Structure formats: structure tokens, C-alpha cells
């Protein structure tokens, strides 16, 4: 038997239907519906219509009805397609350096930035990382972000990259936000690795990626192609 829920009235509702897939959005193509209600069936939107009319149908369906007392605007959740919210430590000091003109890689070369985060993340337990992901995902949700891509990349070895991805995976059951994992073990060349960049990438391809697939921890792989990290020629064989 279907489970119906209803919420309304919504002062303004933006269905975001019929919009271009890319490019700027102009005000005259953005549809804004007034005084709307939202009827859901088993957690999925069933009908959007005028509140006064739709709430009658909701009562007929014996829906669980929420009548809003405050004026609200409803729109589809935001998608943040690039985050690094699985980490330990703080980058507050880097913020001042960036404001002073230092680049991301300049800070890293001095032992700050990513290297400081790598050290702290390696020291953190899997559960500490999991709790951090939950806290930050909830903060995103409060801002309307309902889907988050989360990269690893602060482990920079097989053991700690897996630890990060497991933490993200285990956080999923604690937040309503959709969490999408990406392996970014090719974030930067780890300075404690005993070998070349090519050998590091070969290690990831032979040992890390098969284990990620086996454990079902991620379906996506990313890499940082930039001066001071990896070149295009170094990364292409890894991604293939």
C-alpha cells in the first residue's frame, strides 16, 4: 500500500523544469509557481499543484499532512560536485597564506596545505573521519545541498585511502544527504613514497583500485594534473 505525505502551502515553488542543460539562466525562463502544495508517494514527488486543491486530494488519500505556518520557497536540492570533507586537522593557517598571495602548491612545498592535512588524516581513526563527514554533510544540508561528491586523497597510500573511503561509506547511513565517493589517491605525489611517480601510480592501479572495487567503496577515480602534482602523460596510463 502506498504511503502518501503532503506539505504546503509553499509560497513559491521552482520546479526547474525545461531549463537548458548548460549556460546562464535568465529570469524570464525560470518558472515560479505560487501557493503550491507537494504530494509525495513513498518519498517521491507525486503531484505539484495549487495548495487549496491538492490538500483536498491529500486528505482523500489519507496522507500524512504538514501544513506550513511560515512562508517558504521550495526548489530542488543543490548538488556539490567537488568536496574534500573527509579529512582531519585544520587549514586555517593556509587561509591567511592564500590571502597573502601564496599558491596552493607553494604552501604544499613548504610542508603546509595538503601535507599537513595528509599527516593529520593518517593519524585519525576511521571513526573520527566518519564523524567529521557526518558533521560537514549536515552543514551542507542546512544550506540546501542534498547531494555531495566527496574525494579521498589525504591518505596517499593504500591503507589510508581505503580508510577514508570506508569512513565516507559508513557515514551514508547517518545523513539524508546523498554521498558519492571518488578516489583521489593521485592527488599529489607523496613525499614519503620510496619510488618514482610512475611507480606510485602503478601501485595504486595494481593494489588500491582493485580493492576499492572489491569492497564497493567508489565507482569514480579522479587525478590532479598540475605542475607540482602529476603530468598528463603520467596520469593517462593510470586512468586507462
Backbone bond lengths (Angstrom), bond angles and torsions (degrees), N, CA, C in turn:
res aa  C-N    CA-C-N  psi(-1)  N-CA   C-N-CA  omega(-1)  CA-C   N-CA-C  phi
1 X - - - 1.465 - - 1.520 109.92 -
2 X 1.316 116.60 133.88 1.466 121.09 -176.69 1.523 110.86 -68.41
3 X 1.330 114.91 146.59 1.457 121.96 177.38 1.528 108.20 -109.57
4 X 1.326 116.20 112.87 1.462 120.62 -177.28 1.530 110.77 -102.10
5 X 1.322 114.96 140.67 1.461 121.75 172.69 1.522 108.37 -132.02
6 X 1.313 114.80 153.87 1.469 119.58 -176.78 1.523 109.03 -140.24
7 X 1.350 115.43 143.40 1.453 121.24 175.19 1.531 109.11 -140.09
8 X 1.312 116.10 137.39 1.464 121.07 -179.90 1.528 109.76 171.40
9 X 1.294 120.67 172.95 1.474 124.80 -5.28 1.530 112.01 -80.56
10 X 1.313 114.82 142.38 1.465 122.24 175.31 1.525 107.58 -98.61
11 X 1.313 116.30 123.80 1.468 119.32 -175.97 1.522 111.14 -60.29
12 X 1.333 116.55 -49.08 1.467 121.09 177.72 1.524 108.60 -135.65
13 X 1.322 115.84 133.87 1.456 121.43 179.17 1.526 109.15 -126.25
14 X 1.318 116.30 129.21 1.466 122.08 179.40 1.524 108.63 -109.83
15 X 1.328 118.68 101.73 1.468 120.31 -178.40 1.525 113.47 -71.83
16 X 1.327 117.67 -19.36 1.470 123.36 178.90 1.532 111.85 58.17
17 X 1.315 116.38 32.83 1.465 121.22 -179.19 1.526 110.62 -94.12
18 X 1.336 116.19 147.88 1.455 121.58 175.37 1.510 115.00 70.19
19 X 1.327 117.54 21.20 1.465 120.62 -179.07 1.527 110.62 -91.93
20 X 1.333 118.22 156.24 1.466 120.72 178.00 1.521 110.93 -63.95
21 X 1.323 116.51 148.69 1.456 121.02 -179.01 1.520 112.33 -71.98
22 X 1.324 117.81 -22.43 1.458 120.49 178.83 1.519 109.08 -149.85
23 X 1.303 115.08 167.20 1.456 119.92 -179.17 1.514 111.96 94.33
24 X 1.301 115.68 175.68 1.461 121.77 -177.12 1.525 111.29 -72.09
25 X 1.318 115.39 150.50 1.464 121.31 174.90 1.519 109.04 -102.93
26 X 1.310 116.13 125.96 1.459 120.69 178.02 1.525 109.58 -94.48
27 X 1.317 115.14 148.73 1.464 119.68 -176.86 1.525 112.79 -57.26
28 X 1.322 116.58 -34.35 1.471 118.64 -174.58 1.532 113.62 -75.38
29 X 1.333 118.48 -7.93 1.465 119.94 176.55 1.528 111.37 -106.96
30 X 1.317 116.66 -0.51 1.458 120.63 -179.39 1.531 109.29 -91.43
31 X 1.301 116.70 111.48 1.461 121.96 -177.42 1.532 110.31 -77.80
32 X 1.325 116.35 126.62 1.465 122.41 177.92 1.525 108.09 -122.69
33 X 1.322 116.50 113.56 1.461 122.34 -178.97 1.523 109.69 -97.23
34 X 1.315 116.83 137.06 1.466 122.20 -176.23 1.530 111.48 -100.87
35 X 1.345 115.27 147.37 1.465 123.29 171.16 1.532 110.88 50.79
36 X 1.322 114.88 59.21 1.462 120.26 -174.37 1.533 112.51 -104.50
37 X 1.306 114.18 160.87 1.452 122.35 171.07 1.517 109.26 -123.26
38 X 1.324 116.29 154.45 1.461 121.26 -179.61 1.527 108.28 -124.55
39 X 1.319 115.91 118.11 1.461 122.30 177.25 1.523 108.50 -104.11
40 X 1.329 116.33 127.80 1.460 121.02 -178.17 1.520 110.70 -119.66
41 X 1.316 114.57 144.97 1.467 121.62 176.71 1.518 108.63 -121.48
42 X 1.322 116.22 117.98 1.468 122.35 -179.21 1.527 111.46 52.37
43 X 1.326 115.71 41.62 1.454 121.06 174.96 1.510 115.54 85.15
44 X 1.327 118.02 -4.42 1.465 121.88 179.62 1.525 109.81 -111.22
45 X 1.325 116.38 145.71 1.462 120.18 -179.14 1.527 110.16 -64.82
46 X 1.305 115.81 124.76 1.469 122.99 -179.50 1.530 110.84 -98.53
47 X 1.350 116.08 -48.49 1.461 121.12 -176.54 1.524 110.09 -148.88
48 X 1.332 115.14 141.61 1.462 122.58 169.81 1.526 106.71 -121.00
49 X 1.325 116.12 126.33 1.465 118.67 -177.12 1.527 108.70 -161.39
50 X 1.325 115.23 177.43 1.456 120.90 177.08 1.532 109.86 -54.74
51 X 1.325 115.89 132.73 1.464 120.96 -174.78 1.526 112.37 -57.21
52 X 1.325 117.37 -48.14 1.462 120.63 -175.04 1.528 111.83 -60.17
53 X 1.315 116.14 -32.78 1.466 120.54 179.64 1.529 111.64 -83.18
54 X 1.342 115.36 -43.13 1.460 119.03 -173.09 1.528 112.63 -74.26
55 X 1.328 117.16 -30.04 1.464 118.64 -179.64 1.531 110.58 -65.79
56 X 1.326 117.96 -28.80 1.474 121.51 175.84 1.530 109.81 -64.59
57 X 1.330 115.87 -44.98 1.467 120.16 177.83 1.521 110.40 -63.17
58 X 1.342 116.14 -39.53 1.464 120.01 179.81 1.528 110.87 -61.15
59 X 1.323 116.69 -40.37 1.471 120.32 178.26 1.528 110.94 -66.06
60 X 1.326 116.19 -38.49 1.465 120.02 178.39 1.527 111.19 -63.44
61 X 1.339 115.74 -33.42 1.465 121.06 179.35 1.526 112.28 -85.01
62 X 1.335 115.50 0.19 1.464 121.75 -177.71 1.523 111.21 56.88
63 X 1.301 114.45 43.15 1.463 120.77 179.31 1.522 110.87 -72.85
64 X 1.319 115.35 155.86 1.464 121.71 170.88 1.530 106.21 -77.78
65 X 1.324 117.41 110.55 1.466 122.01 -168.97 1.526 111.52 -104.36
66 X 1.328 115.30 130.44 1.463 122.24 172.73 1.521 108.13 -114.69
67 X 1.324 116.58 117.94 1.460 121.39 177.28 1.525 108.31 -98.70
68 X 1.305 116.40 118.92 1.460 121.72 -177.39 1.523 110.65 -76.37
69 X 1.320 115.40 132.02 1.463 120.87 178.14 1.525 111.54 -91.97
70 X 1.339 116.19 -25.72 1.459 120.94 -179.33 1.524 109.90 -104.40
71 X 1.327 115.46 155.16 1.462 119.89 177.35 1.527 109.62 -76.99
72 X 1.320 115.92 129.83 1.458 120.54 -178.61 1.523 110.17 -133.14
73 X 1.328 114.39 160.75 1.460 122.92 172.02 1.523 106.87 -114.62
74 X 1.319 117.69 133.80 1.461 121.98 -179.99 1.523 109.74 -117.89
75 X 1.322 115.54 136.22 1.461 121.80 176.50 1.516 108.25 -153.30
76 X 1.331 118.82 162.13 1.464 120.50 178.53 1.524 111.23 -58.53
77 X 1.333 115.47 149.39 1.456 120.26 -178.85 1.519 112.09 -64.29
78 X 1.331 115.38 150.83 1.460 121.04 176.25 1.528 109.81 -75.99
79 X 1.334 115.59 152.07 1.460 122.75 175.37 1.522 107.89 -115.51
80 X 1.328 116.97 119.92 1.464 121.08 174.98 1.520 106.90 -99.41
81 X 1.331 115.86 106.35 1.466 121.01 -170.33 1.521 113.73 -90.93
82 X 1.344 118.09 8.85 1.468 119.85 -179.91 1.527 108.79 -155.80
83 X 1.337 116.69 99.17 1.463 119.67 176.22 1.522 110.28 -135.83
84 X 1.328 114.66 161.95 1.468 123.07 176.12 1.528 108.57 -129.77
85 X 1.320 117.71 49.95 1.463 119.27 -171.82 1.527 113.34 -85.06
86 X 1.326 118.46 2.68 1.462 121.31 172.15 1.523 107.88 -99.25
87 X 1.317 116.50 100.68 1.467 120.97 -177.60 1.516 108.96 -165.48
88 X 1.330 115.50 171.58 1.458 121.23 172.03 1.522 107.91 -132.20
89 X 1.328 116.21 154.44 1.459 120.79 -179.09 1.512 111.99 97.22
90 X 1.325 115.15 -168.73 1.464 121.52 -178.03 1.521 109.82 -137.41
91 X 1.327 116.01 146.70 1.465 121.59 176.74 1.525 110.13 -114.18
92 X 1.330 117.04 24.15 1.462 120.16 -177.51 1.524 111.46 -59.70
93 X 1.339 116.39 -38.17 1.463 119.56 179.37 1.514 112.25 -64.48
94 X 1.327 116.67 -34.52 1.463 120.80 178.87 1.524 111.64 -66.00
95 X 1.321 115.64 -31.39 1.465 120.17 -178.51 1.522 110.28 -59.51
96 X 1.323 115.82 -43.38 1.463 119.77 178.95 1.524 110.76 -65.76
97 X 1.337 116.74 -39.65 1.464 120.34 179.28 1.525 111.37 -65.89
98 X 1.332 117.08 -39.88 1.462 119.75 177.93 1.519 110.66 -64.29
99 X 1.323 116.43 -40.83 1.471 120.26 177.87 1.521 111.73 -64.34
100 X 1.342 115.67 -26.45 1.463 120.29 179.14 1.521 112.15 -84.56
101 X 1.339 117.07 -4.11 1.457 120.15 174.86 1.510 116.20 111.16
102 X 1.333 118.60 -4.17 1.463 120.50 179.73 1.528 110.34 -71.65
103 X 1.322 116.16 142.91 1.461 120.32 178.94 1.526 110.25 -84.85
104 X 1.320 114.81 166.53 1.469 121.87 177.97 1.525 110.58 -55.43
105 X 1.339 116.27 -47.49 1.461 120.25 -176.72 1.519 112.08 -73.42
106 X 1.322 118.30 -32.31 1.466 120.80 176.40 1.524 110.83 -62.60
107 X 1.309 116.17 -41.75 1.467 120.35 178.17 1.527 110.21 -64.80
108 X 1.334 116.69 -41.35 1.462 120.99 179.70 1.521 111.44 -64.01
109 X 1.333 117.20 -39.76 1.460 121.53 -179.72 1.525 112.07 -63.51
110 X 1.326 117.12 -25.21 1.468 121.93 179.57 1.528 112.20 -89.83
111 X 1.325 116.51 4.81 1.458 120.25 178.20 1.507 114.57 93.61
112 X 1.320 116.74 -0.56 1.464 120.10 178.68 1.503 110.68 -96.10
113 X 1.309 116.00 -157.40 1.454 120.73 174.91 1.509 112.95 56.28
114 X 1.311 115.49 -125.63 1.450 120.85 -174.86 1.525 112.24 -61.20
115 X 1.339 117.43 -36.53 1.462 118.66 -176.14 1.517 112.00 -67.64
116 X 1.305 116.26 -37.29 1.462 119.46 176.15 1.528 110.05 -64.61
117 X 1.324 116.48 -41.35 1.461 120.40 179.12 1.524 111.36 -67.93
118 X 1.336 117.27 -37.85 1.464 120.71 177.08 1.528 110.34 -60.05
119 X 1.329 116.13 -45.80 1.467 120.19 -179.77 1.523 111.30 -59.83
120 X 1.333 116.37 -47.90 1.468 120.82 -178.24 1.536 111.13 -67.31
121 X 1.328 116.69 -37.30 1.466 120.27 -178.92 1.523 111.05 -70.43
122 X 1.319 117.02 -37.88 1.465 119.74 176.26 1.528 110.93 -63.59
123 X 1.316 116.74 -35.05 1.465 121.11 -178.65 1.527 112.13 -75.62
124 X 1.315 117.12 -25.03 1.468 121.34 -176.23 1.527 111.19 -74.11
125 X 1.318 115.31 150.22 1.462 119.99 175.30 1.524 109.90 -79.91
126 X 1.309 115.24 162.83 1.463 119.86 177.85 1.524 110.88 -59.78
127 X 1.337 116.48 -39.23 1.460 119.54 -178.75 1.525 111.78 -69.10
128 X 1.333 117.48 -35.83 1.470 120.09 176.14 1.524 110.47 -61.50
129 X 1.324 115.94 -41.95 1.464 119.81 178.48 1.528 110.64 -66.58
130 X 1.318 116.30 -40.65 1.475 120.35 178.76 1.525 111.06 -59.58
131 X 1.314 117.01 -46.35 1.465 120.85 -179.65 1.527 111.10 -64.53
132 X 1.342 116.49 -35.97 1.462 119.95 177.17 1.518 111.98 -64.86
133 X 1.330 116.58 -40.87 1.467 120.78 177.58 1.526 110.21 -62.57
134 X 1.320 116.90 -44.09 1.469 120.89 -179.79 1.522 110.72 -60.49
135 X 1.322 116.80 -47.37 1.467 120.95 -178.82 1.522 111.43 -60.63
136 X 1.328 116.76 -45.95 1.474 119.93 -176.81 1.525 111.21 -73.02
137 X 1.331 117.51 -34.48 1.468 119.96 177.14 1.528 110.50 -64.47
138 X 1.328 117.03 -37.52 1.466 120.39 177.66 1.525 111.04 -66.72
139 X 1.332 116.89 -36.55 1.467 120.16 176.51 1.526 110.25 -63.87
140 X 1.327 116.83 -41.51 1.466 120.37 176.42 1.527 110.78 -62.14
141 X 1.324 116.41 -42.03 1.460 120.64 -178.44 1.528 111.14 -61.05
142 X 1.321 116.88 -37.38 1.463 120.73 178.00 1.526 111.88 -63.61
143 X 1.330 116.75 -22.03 1.459 121.51 178.14 1.533 111.93 -95.72
144 X 1.325 116.97 7.15 1.459 120.46 176.76 1.514 115.14 93.81
145 X 1.341 117.79 6.84 1.466 121.07 179.55 1.527 108.32 -88.54
146 X 1.315 116.81 115.33 1.460 121.01 -176.39 1.526 113.58 -107.35
147 X 1.328 117.32 -8.59 1.462 121.78 175.65 1.521 108.96 -135.88
148 X 1.337 115.90 128.80 1.463 121.49 -176.98 1.522 110.44 -126.61
149 X 1.313 116.83 128.66 1.456 121.39 165.37 1.524 106.55 -88.35
150 X 1.329 116.65 133.12 1.466 121.03 -178.68 1.520 109.01 -127.15
151 X 1.320 116.09 123.49 1.459 121.49 -179.55 1.526 110.95 -93.42
152 X 1.330 115.33 148.26 1.456 119.99 165.39 1.534 105.83 -83.56
153 X 1.315 118.78 -149.10 1.457 119.33 174.67 1.512 115.05 110.52
154 X 1.342 117.26 1.00 1.460 120.35 175.58 1.528 111.21 -112.28
155 X 1.326 116.20 12.98 1.457 120.62 173.79 1.519 110.11 -98.30
156 X 1.331 114.99 -48.59 1.470 123.94 177.12 1.521 112.93 55.39
157 X 1.316 116.14 28.80 1.459 123.23 165.90 1.526 106.38 -155.32
158 X 1.297 116.83 167.24 1.464 119.84 -173.97 1.523 111.34 -61.41
159 X 1.319 116.89 -47.81 1.472 121.16 -175.70 1.520 112.14 -60.95
160 X 1.320 117.54 -48.40 1.461 119.87 -173.58 1.525 113.27 -81.04
161 X 1.327 117.45 -26.59 1.464 118.63 172.61 1.531 110.16 -66.25
162 X 1.325 116.70 -41.13 1.462 120.15 176.39 1.524 110.84 -64.31
163 X 1.321 116.16 -38.37 1.471 120.23 178.13 1.520 110.74 -60.50
164 X 1.323 117.19 -44.09 1.460 120.75 178.97 1.525 111.38 -62.26
165 X 1.316 116.13 -46.45 1.465 119.95 -177.09 1.526 111.62 -67.76
166 X 1.328 117.04 -33.92 1.470 119.35 175.18 1.524 110.74 -66.87
167 X 1.331 116.88 -38.62 1.466 120.70 178.70 1.527 110.75 -61.59
168 X 1.329 116.48 -42.99 1.469 120.67 177.88 1.524 109.94 -63.25
169 X 1.327 115.76 -45.14 1.462 120.56 -178.30 1.531 111.38 -60.95
170 X 1.324 116.92 -42.32 1.466 120.87 -178.00 1.525 112.17 -74.28
171 X 1.331 117.36 -21.88 1.468 120.49 178.65 1.525 111.70 -72.34
172 X 1.319 117.60 -21.18 1.471 121.55 -174.21 1.529 112.73 -56.83
173 X 1.309 116.55 -37.72 1.464 119.30 -175.03 1.520 112.72 -74.78
174 X 1.331 117.66 -8.58 1.467 121.31 -175.28 1.520 113.78 -105.57
175 X 1.323 117.67 -3.56 1.467 120.15 179.87 1.531 109.43 -135.98
176 X 1.332 117.72 144.54 1.470 119.94 177.86 1.521 112.75 -75.82
177 X 1.319 116.43 -9.33 1.461 121.31 -179.99 1.525 110.56 -70.13
178 X 1.326 117.50 142.12 1.452 121.01 173.03 1.519 109.96 -76.35
179 X 1.335 117.82 121.56 1.464 122.69 -179.13 1.526 109.25 -109.62
180 X 1.326 116.27 123.82 1.460 122.43 -178.51 1.524 108.49 -116.56
181 X 1.326 116.38 118.50 1.465 121.62 -175.48 1.524 111.67 -86.76
182 X 1.331 115.35 142.89 1.461 122.49 173.72 1.521 108.78 -133.40
183 X 1.324 116.69 132.02 1.464 120.97 176.20 1.524 109.54 -83.32
184 X 1.330 115.92 116.09 1.466 121.48 177.44 1.528 109.60 -118.62
185 X 1.319 116.15 44.47 1.462 119.55 178.48 1.527 111.30 -63.31
186 X 1.334 117.07 -24.73 1.467 121.63 175.18 1.523 109.42 -89.56
187 X 1.314 115.57 50.03 1.464 122.55 -179.35 1.527 110.42 -79.54
188 X 1.317 114.03 -48.69 1.458 121.41 177.93 1.521 106.47 -160.04
189 X 1.323 118.04 157.09 1.461 120.80 -178.26 1.525 109.40 -73.73
190 X 1.335 118.47 121.48 1.466 120.31 -177.91 1.524 111.55 -69.64
191 X 1.312 116.55 127.30 1.461 120.44 -175.27 1.522 112.77 -70.33
192 X 1.329 117.54 -14.25 1.462 119.99 178.69 1.531 111.97 -96.44
193 X 1.333 117.42 7.01 1.461 120.27 179.13 1.518 109.62 -82.25
194 X 1.311 116.71 130.74 1.463 121.92 -178.14 1.526 109.38 -91.04
195 X 1.332 114.95 81.72 1.450 119.98 -179.09 1.514 110.91 164.99
196 X 1.317 116.20 -169.98 1.461 121.85 -178.66 1.533 110.47 -92.98
197 X 1.320 115.31 171.66 1.463 119.63 176.24 1.528 110.96 -61.37
198 X 1.322 115.44 -41.59 1.465 119.64 179.53 1.519 111.11 -61.73
199 X 1.327 116.37 -41.33 1.467 120.32 179.39 1.530 111.09 -66.70
200 X 1.318 116.71 -35.53 1.466 120.21 177.65 1.524 110.45 -64.75
201 X 1.318 116.17 -45.90 1.462 120.01 179.72 1.526 111.52 -65.40
202 X 1.328 116.59 -35.59 1.465 120.17 176.60 1.526 110.72 -64.73
203 X 1.341 116.45 -38.01 1.459 120.63 177.07 1.527 110.86 -62.07
204 X 1.324 115.75 -44.47 1.467 119.70 178.74 1.526 110.82 -60.69
205 X 1.331 115.63 -44.78 1.466 120.27 -176.93 1.528 112.13 -66.53
206 X 1.331 116.47 -35.68 1.466 120.12 -174.89 1.527 113.28 -88.03
207 X 1.338 117.00 -32.87 1.461 119.29 -173.58 1.533 113.77 -112.36
208 X 1.331 116.67 -43.20 1.465 118.70 -174.83 1.528 112.62 -77.85
209 X 1.320 117.13 -53.77 1.466 119.95 -173.98 1.534 113.02 -60.33
210 X 1.347 119.15 -42.35 1.472 117.99 177.00 1.531 112.70 -61.62
211 X 1.334 116.96 -35.53 1.465 120.17 -179.90 1.531 111.02 -71.32
212 X 1.322 116.22 -36.92 1.471 120.05 175.56 1.525 110.06 -61.07
213 X 1.317 115.86 -44.03 1.468 120.21 178.52 1.525 110.90 -64.26
214 X 1.323 116.57 -42.88 1.463 121.40 -178.75 1.523 111.28 -61.02
215 X 1.342 116.35 -42.34 1.466 121.08 -178.15 1.532 113.00 -86.14
216 X 1.329 116.88 -6.92 1.466 120.64 179.57 1.517 112.88 66.35
217 X 1.330 117.03 38.70 1.464 121.04 -173.69 1.524 113.83 -90.42
218 X 1.316 118.38 -20.67 1.470 120.95 179.85 1.521 109.19 -164.24
219 X 1.327 115.26 151.46 1.463 121.46 175.72 1.521 111.12 -117.02
220 X 1.325 116.34 5.95 1.464 120.62 -175.22 1.523 110.02 -132.09
221 X 1.338 114.73 143.78 1.463 121.56 178.59 1.518 108.30 -127.70
222 X 1.318 116.17 133.50 1.462 122.30 179.61 1.523 108.44 -122.04
223 X 1.313 117.00 164.86 1.458 122.05 177.62 1.524 108.88 -151.57
224 X 1.328 115.94 149.87 1.457 121.81 -178.37 1.523 108.85 -102.44
225 X 1.322 116.06 104.94 1.465 121.97 178.77 1.518 107.59 -99.34
226 X 1.304 115.78 105.99 1.462 121.46 -174.51 1.520 108.20 -165.06
227 X 1.321 116.44 152.95 1.456 120.24 174.85 1.525 108.91 -58.90
228 X 1.328 116.33 129.01 1.453 120.50 -177.28 1.519 113.01 95.04
229 X 1.340 117.04 -12.03 1.468 120.99 177.87 1.529 107.90 -115.10
230 X 1.329 118.00 -99.37 1.453 121.88 178.52 1.521 109.96 -130.56
231 X 1.331 115.12 149.66 1.462 120.12 177.29 1.526 109.46 -90.78
232 X 1.314 114.94 166.50 1.466 120.81 178.23 1.524 110.48 -59.96
233 X 1.323 116.80 -44.17 1.460 120.45 -177.90 1.525 111.88 -66.08
234 X 1.325 117.11 -32.07 1.465 120.11 178.11 1.528 111.41 -72.26
235 X 1.308 116.43 -37.22 1.463 121.03 -173.23 1.527 113.45 -80.39
236 X 1.337 117.61 -35.69 1.465 120.10 -174.08 1.533 113.77 -53.70
237 X 1.346 120.03 -47.29 1.472 118.84 178.69 1.527 112.27 -61.83
238 X 1.311 116.89 -34.51 1.475 121.67 178.95 1.523 111.16 -65.28
239 X 1.313 116.71 -44.51 1.461 120.38 -178.17 1.523 112.43 -72.10
240 X 1.310 116.73 -25.15 1.462 119.51 178.34 1.522 111.59 -74.32
